[in-house]
Amino acid sequence: MEYPSVRETDPAVADALEGEVERQQDTLAMIASENHVSEAVLEAQGSVLTNKYAEGYPGGRYYAGCENADQVETLAIERAKELWGADHVNVQPHSGSSANMAVYFSVLEPGDSILSLDLTHGGHLSHGHHVNFAGKLYDVTHYKVDEETGRLDYDAIVERAEDVDPDIIVSGASAYPREIDWTAIQAAADAVDAYHMADIAHITGLVAAGEHANPVGVADFVTGSTHKTIRAGRGGIVMCDEEHAKAVDSAVFPGSQGGPLMHNVAGKAVGFGEALEPEFAEYAAQVVENAEVLAETLQDHGFSLVSGGTDTHLVLADLRESHPDVTGGDAEDALQEVGIVLNANTVPGETRSAFNPSGIRAGTPALTTRGFDADAMRTVGDCIARVVSNIGDADVYAEVAADVQELCDDHPIYE
Ligand SMILES: *Cc1c(COP(=O)(O)O)cnc(C)c1O
């Protein structure tokens, strides 16, 4: 994949773009929130719609000349409704965080209270971390996972809700390997008459494919990202029933955004269309199977996994028992040297720091897009174990790097 026009006008940026094509091809993207979109999605995102202002919504824009923008946005909305079964969909949020912001703005006032999963237990910044807008605007308290089991304790969430009496409960996570029981969290919201926002950013694709339970129809609001387990390009989405449709739409525009990124909305339309094809269900099932295989392989090598395994696209390894001298940061750095790109992550009951935590998080969505099957995944798990168990051993790194390169060569991303 080349960028001839960029090359002609701006060689420095072309170097970086082509360098990135190579980096993606020659490394294993195991950051659980990353994926590789199709060339069709890339084309749509790189299209002339980047030139167009389309403030407003299809059929009701504040600018002339929006007929093609209307067509693209309507397709994205209709396809999203079909994928997730929602009554109302807003496809304009620039990101998952913007989608969450729109929901908060639609039903909360500054100073209102949010109850959400603690960041160090797998939550997200936009669920109210103090450095994030949500933490600055709202009164935020957290629930946690059970540190023994690594799982959400739904009775404890009900109790926490009764103690705190929040205006909204946020469910969903960035680093939780197990299926989430939306109805159990809805029960906590019902107990205290709070709204419930289910943030499925990581698992939009798994939910669309039926690999994870769907919170649409359970929670008042469902937010998601469009670039993680669904391959529709970087962006966000909000889903709700008709009752909240107007409030959500006006919280996105004009409440928190100006003109929608119509080129990205086009990417969403194309990516959602791809996800409606039967192959997508096979893909999502393979993502989950690959995560199971990765979990088993790491466990065979002595790793201890938070919650003892996975139901989703990711595994979270707690290195404290199996590799007490290796921090998550050490593992991340060493793996990057051999071409395996993942991230250090906090674990429940973290005893180190957020900057150098005790765990690593690894996801299978991007590798599965490249065609990795269970066998290839086992090889990847072996590679991770060899590196983390031999930190600093240049000979091992060289051997593993060669194996990683072979896996990359066998699984091209863009032909
Ligand atoms: C990734 C993620 C988001 C969205 O992140 P953006 O980078 O803003 O798109 C929101 N919530 C959770 C739980 C996430 O994991």
The ligand as a MOL file (V3000), in Angstrom:
LIG
                    3D

  0  0  0     0  0            999 V3000
M  V30 BEGIN CTAB
M  V30 COUNTS 15 15 0 0 0
M  V30 BEGIN ATOM
M  V30 1 C -12.0180 2.4480 23.8780 0
M  V30 2 C -13.0720 2.8000 24.8510 0
M  V30 3 C -13.8490 3.9540 24.6780 0
M  V30 4 C -13.6730 4.9070 23.5330 0
M  V30 5 O -12.4550 5.4090 23.3830 0
M  V30 6 P -12.0860 6.4890 22.2620 0
M  V30 7 O -10.6160 6.3340 22.2190 0
M  V30 8 O -12.5460 7.8020 22.7940 0
M  V30 9 O -12.7880 6.1330 20.9910 0
M  V30 10 C -14.8960 4.1870 25.5450 0
M  V30 11 N -15.1660 3.3220 26.5350 0
M  V30 12 C -14.4430 2.2110 26.7440 0
M  V30 13 C -14.8450 1.2750 27.8340 0
M  V30 14 C -13.3680 1.9150 25.8980 0
M  V30 15 O -12.6490 0.8160 26.1060 0
M  V30 END ATOM
M  V30 BEGIN BOND
M  V30 1 1 1 2
M  V30 2 1 2 3
M  V30 3 2 2 14
M  V30 4 1 3 4
M  V30 5 2 3 10
M  V30 6 1 4 5
M  V30 7 1 5 6
M  V30 8 2 6 7
M  V30 9 1 6 8
M  V30 10 1 6 9
M  V30 11 1 10 11
M  V30 12 2 11 12
M  V30 13 1 12 13
M  V30 14 1 12 14
M  V30 15 1 14 15
M  V30 END BOND
M  V30 END CTAB
M  END
